[in-house]
Amino acid sequence: MPDELNERARYDYEQARRKSFVNRALAALSGEPTSLLSYDEIRKKLHIGGPVYQGVQTVQLDQIAGSLNRYHQFDRFFLPTQDTDSQRWQNISRVMYQDIDLPPVVLYKVGQVYFVVDGHHRVSVAREQGVEFIEAEVRECATRVDITPDLKPEDLEILHTKVHFLERSHLDVLRPGSNIDLTIPDGFDRILEHIAVHGYFMGLDLKRDITDAEEVTDWYDKVYLPIVNVIRSCDILDDFPEKTEGDLYLWVLDRQRYLHDTGTRSLQPPEVAAKEYVNRTRKGE
């Protein structure tokens, strides 16, 4: 029996290494990321807080997509990318085949993603053996933005600018439940400019100083939401499955500004500009 387990563990490890090689080869062709998410990079980019101990929980293995300090030793599927710890991997494999209880792994949770602090090999072996869940001590880190296990490097850069936007505007505090998503790299910087311009004209209209909170909430209620409500009512996002409401908001404002700057048309109320944009887009203009 011991020899059979040894052979089985060795075979599984060799299979895992082959799969890891194939994944890297496919990634080189597709450009899709294969490496684990780095907790330190996420912490710096997203300014996360915590971690706060949440106790022992049952965690879905495919939500574990990052590591505290071993993100180069396993790929996004937790397949080993190096042979340095092959014996350790095989030892754990043998133990798991014998249904021997192992200590819970230790994870940090950020958004919907878990990062391994301790237990990389246990996670790797469990995934290779087709296990779906694992027991873990979870410490959760506070974040102002949500991340998912399929996070890409370009997504992280945009989320970095979103965190900056929220820290400047406090929109998530002033309008709880609001959530602006973008795929446009400089989109959140442009929205901050929109808010500042909106606040400037508010001050002229009201003939007084406008607080930061006033300009943010007034922009959200009277500019952003009217445009987004039109986008939602027309289901225009069905025509742009890779884009977001925030992207289309920026497109509407870009077109409105273009028409104004070229003398084609004076500035219109947000909802009017949005309806015109939707109509022109659907006509292919």
C-alpha positions as CSV (number, residue, x, y, z in Angstrom):
1,M,0.0,0.0,0.0
2,P,2.7,2.6,0.8
3,D,4.4,1.9,-2.5
4,E,1.1,2.3,-4.3
5,L,0.5,5.7,-2.6
6,N,4.0,6.8,-3.4
7,E,3.5,6.0,-7.0
8,R,0.2,7.7,-7.1
9,A,1.5,10.9,-5.5
10,R,4.5,10.9,-7.9
11,Y,2.2,10.5,-10.9
12,D,-0.1,13.3,-9.7
13,Y,2.8,15.6,-9.2
14,E,4.2,14.9,-12.7
15,Q,0.7,15.5,-14.1
16,A,0.5,18.8,-12.3
17,R,3.8,20.0,-13.6
18,R,2.8,19.1,-17.2
19,K,-0.4,21.0,-16.8
20,S,1.5,24.0,-15.5
21,F,3.8,23.9,-18.6
22,V,0.8,23.7,-20.9
23,N,-0.9,26.6,-19.1
24,R,2.2,28.8,-19.6
25,A,2.4,27.9,-23.2
26,L,-1.2,28.7,-23.8
27,A,-0.8,32.0,-21.9
28,A,2.1,33.0,-24.1
29,L,-0.2,32.7,-27.1
30,S,-3.3,34.3,-25.6
31,G,-1.8,36.9,-23.3
32,E,-3.9,35.7,-20.4
33,P,-2.2,36.0,-17.0
34,T,-1.2,32.7,-15.4
35,S,0.6,33.8,-12.2
36,L,-1.0,34.1,-8.8
37,L,-2.1,37.5,-7.6
38,S,0.5,39.1,-5.3
39,Y,-1.0,40.2,-2.0
40,D,1.6,42.9,-1.6
41,E,0.8,44.4,-5.0
42,I,-3.0,44.3,-4.2
43,R,-2.4,45.9,-0.8
44,K,-0.3,48.8,-2.3
45,K,-2.6,49.4,-5.3
46,L,-5.9,49.2,-3.5
47,H,-4.9,50.6,-0.1
48,I,-6.6,47.8,1.7
49,G,-7.0,47.6,5.5
50,G,-7.0,44.8,8.0
51,P,-6.6,41.9,8.2
52,V,-9.3,41.1,10.7
53,Y,-9.7,37.5,12.0
54,Q,-13.0,35.9,10.8
55,G,-12.5,32.4,12.2
56,V,-12.4,29.0,10.5
57,Q,-14.5,28.8,7.4
58,T,-15.1,26.5,4.4
59,V,-13.7,28.2,1.3
60,Q,-14.3,27.3,-2.3
61,L,-10.9,26.4,-3.8
62,D,-11.4,28.3,-7.1
63,Q,-11.7,31.5,-5.2
64,I,-8.1,31.1,-3.9
65,A,-6.1,33.0,-6.6
66,G,-3.3,34.8,-4.8
67,S,-0.4,34.4,-2.4
68,L,1.3,36.4,0.3
69,N,4.8,35.4,-0.7
70,R,4.8,32.4,-3.1
71,Y,3.0,33.8,-6.1
72,H,5.9,32.8,-8.4
73,Q,5.9,29.1,-7.3
74,F,2.4,28.3,-8.4
75,D,0.2,29.4,-11.3
76,R,-3.3,30.8,-11.1
77,F,-4.7,27.2,-10.9
78,F,-2.2,26.5,-8.0
79,L,-0.2,24.1,-10.2
80,P,3.5,24.0,-9.2
81,T,5.8,25.9,-11.5
82,Q,9.0,24.8,-9.9
83,D,10.5,21.4,-8.8
84,T,12.1,22.7,-5.6
85,D,9.3,21.4,-3.3
86,S,8.3,18.3,-5.2
87,Q,8.8,16.0,-2.2
88,R,6.7,18.1,0.1
89,W,3.9,18.2,-2.5
90,Q,4.0,14.4,-2.8
91,N,4.0,14.0,1.0
92,I,0.9,16.0,1.3
93,S,-0.7,14.1,-1.6
94,R,-0.1,10.8,0.2
95,V,-1.6,12.1,3.4
96,M,-4.7,13.4,1.7
97,Y,-5.2,10.1,-0.1
98,Q,-5.3,8.5,3.3
99,D,-8.0,10.9,4.5
100,I,-5.8,12.2,7.3
101,D,-7.0,15.5,8.6
102,L,-4.6,18.4,8.0
103,P,-4.6,21.8,9.8
104,P,-6.7,24.5,8.2
105,V,-4.8,26.6,5.7
106,V,-4.4,30.3,6.5
107,L,-5.9,32.8,4.0
108,Y,-6.4,36.6,3.6
109,K,-9.6,37.6,1.9
110,V,-9.8,40.7,-0.2
111,G,-13.1,41.2,-2.0
112,Q,-14.0,37.8,-3.5
113,V,-10.4,36.6,-3.7
114,Y,-8.4,34.6,-1.1
115,F,-4.6,34.8,-0.7
116,V,-2.7,32.0,0.8
117,V,-0.6,32.9,3.8
118,D,0.2,29.3,4.9
119,G,-0.8,26.1,3.1
120,H,0.2,26.6,-0.5
121,H,0.9,22.9,-1.1
122,R,-2.3,21.8,0.6
123,V,-4.3,24.0,-1.7
124,S,-2.3,22.8,-4.7
125,V,-2.8,19.1,-3.9
126,A,-6.5,19.6,-3.1
127,R,-7.2,21.2,-6.4
128,E,-5.3,18.5,-8.3
129,Q,-7.3,15.8,-6.5
130,G,-10.5,17.5,-7.6
131,V,-11.5,18.8,-4.1
132,E,-13.9,21.8,-4.3
133,F,-13.7,23.2,-0.7
134,I,-11.0,23.5,2.0
135,E,-11.1,24.5,5.7
136,A,-9.3,27.7,6.3
137,E,-8.6,30.3,9.0
138,V,-9.7,33.5,7.3
139,R,-8.5,37.0,7.9
140,E,-10.5,39.6,5.9
141,C,-9.0,42.8,4.6
142,A,-11.2,45.9,4.1
143,T,-11.3,47.3,0.6
144,R,-13.3,50.1,-1.2
145,V,-13.4,48.1,-4.4
146,D,-14.3,44.5,-5.2
147,I,-11.9,42.1,-6.9
148,T,-12.6,38.6,-8.3
149,P,-10.3,35.6,-9.0
150,D,-10.1,36.4,-12.7
151,L,-8.5,39.8,-12.1
152,K,-6.1,40.9,-14.8
153,P,-3.2,43.3,-14.6
154,E,-4.9,45.9,-16.6
155,D,-8.0,45.6,-14.4
156,L,-5.9,46.2,-11.3
157,E,-4.5,49.4,-12.8
158,I,-8.0,50.7,-13.4
159,L,-9.1,49.6,-9.8
160,H,-6.1,51.6,-8.5
161,T,-7.4,54.7,-10.2
162,K,-10.9,53.9,-8.8
163,V,-9.6,53.8,-5.3
164,H,-7.9,57.2,-5.8
165,F,-11.3,58.4,-7.1
166,L,-13.2,57.2,-4.1
167,E,-10.6,58.6,-1.7
168,R,-10.9,62.0,-3.4
169,S,-14.7,62.0,-3.9
170,H,-16.0,59.8,-1.0
171,L,-18.9,58.9,-3.4
172,D,-19.2,55.5,-1.8
173,V,-19.8,57.2,1.6
174,L,-22.0,60.1,0.3
175,R,-24.1,57.8,-1.9
176,P,-24.0,54.3,-0.3
177,G,-24.7,51.6,-2.9
178,S,-23.3,53.6,-5.8
179,N,-20.8,51.8,-7.9
180,I,-19.1,53.1,-11.0
181,D,-17.2,50.6,-13.1
182,L,-15.0,51.5,-16.0
183,T,-12.8,49.8,-18.5
184,I,-11.3,53.1,-19.8
185,P,-7.8,53.6,-18.2
186,D,-8.0,57.3,-17.5
187,G,-11.8,57.3,-16.9
188,F,-11.8,58.0,-13.2
189,D,-9.5,61.0,-13.6
190,R,-11.8,62.4,-16.2
191,I,-14.8,61.9,-13.9
192,L,-13.0,63.9,-11.2
193,E,-12.6,66.7,-13.7
194,H,-16.3,66.5,-14.5
195,I,-17.1,66.8,-10.8
196,A,-14.8,69.8,-10.4
197,V,-16.3,71.6,-13.4
198,H,-19.8,70.8,-12.2
199,G,-18.9,72.3,-8.8
200,Y,-17.5,75.4,-10.4
201,F,-20.7,76.1,-12.3
202,M,-22.8,75.3,-9.3
203,G,-20.9,78.0,-7.4
204,L,-21.6,80.5,-10.2
205,D,-25.3,79.6,-10.3
206,L,-25.8,79.7,-6.5
207,K,-23.4,82.6,-5.9
208,R,-21.6,80.9,-3.0
209,D,-18.8,78.5,-2.2
210,I,-19.7,74.9,-2.9
211,T,-18.5,72.1,-0.5
212,D,-16.8,69.1,-1.9
213,A,-19.6,66.9,-0.7
214,E,-22.2,69.1,-2.5
215,E,-20.5,69.1,-5.8
216,V,-20.0,65.3,-5.7
217,T,-23.6,64.5,-4.8
218,D,-25.1,67.1,-7.1
219,W,-23.0,65.7,-10.0
220,Y,-24.0,62.2,-9.2
221,D,-27.7,63.0,-8.9
222,K,-28.1,65.5,-11.7
223,V,-25.5,64.4,-14.3
224,Y,-24.4,60.8,-13.9
225,L,-27.6,59.2,-12.8
226,P,-29.8,60.7,-15.5
227,I,-27.4,59.5,-18.2
228,V,-27.1,56.0,-16.6
229,N,-30.9,55.8,-16.2
230,V,-31.3,56.3,-20.0
231,I,-28.6,53.7,-20.7
232,R,-30.5,51.2,-18.5
233,S,-33.9,51.9,-19.9
234,C,-32.7,51.5,-23.5
235,D,-30.7,48.3,-22.8
236,I,-27.9,49.9,-24.9
237,L,-25.3,47.8,-23.0
238,D,-26.6,44.8,-24.9
239,D,-24.9,46.3,-27.9
240,F,-21.6,46.7,-26.0
241,P,-21.2,43.6,-23.9
242,E,-17.5,44.4,-23.0
243,K,-18.3,47.9,-21.7
244,T,-19.9,49.4,-18.6
245,E,-22.4,52.0,-17.7
246,G,-19.5,54.2,-16.7
247,D,-17.9,53.8,-20.1
248,L,-21.1,54.9,-21.9
249,Y,-21.4,57.8,-19.6
250,L,-18.0,59.0,-20.7
251,W,-18.9,58.4,-24.3
252,V,-22.1,60.5,-24.0
253,L,-20.1,63.4,-22.3
254,D,-17.4,63.2,-25.0
255,R,-19.9,63.5,-27.8
256,Q,-21.8,66.3,-26.0
257,R,-18.5,68.2,-25.6
258,Y,-17.5,67.5,-29.2
259,L,-20.8,68.9,-30.5
260,H,-20.5,72.0,-28.3
261,D,-16.9,72.7,-29.2
262,T,-17.5,72.4,-32.9
263,G,-20.5,74.7,-32.7
264,T,-22.9,72.0,-33.8
265,R,-25.1,72.2,-30.8
266,S,-25.2,73.9,-27.4
267,L,-24.9,71.8,-24.3
268,Q,-27.9,69.7,-23.6
269,P,-29.4,68.3,-20.3
270,P,-27.7,65.0,-19.5
271,E,-30.7,62.8,-20.2
272,V,-31.3,64.5,-23.6
273,A,-27.7,64.0,-24.6
274,A,-27.9,60.4,-23.5
275,K,-31.0,59.7,-25.5
276,E,-29.5,61.3,-28.6
277,Y,-26.4,59.3,-28.2
278,V,-28.3,56.0,-27.9
279,N,-30.4,56.8,-31.0
280,R,-27.4,57.7,-33.1
281,T,-25.5,54.7,-32.0
282,R,-28.3,52.3,-32.9
283,K,-28.6,53.9,-36.3
284,G,-24.8,53.4,-36.8
285,E,-24.0,57.1,-37.0
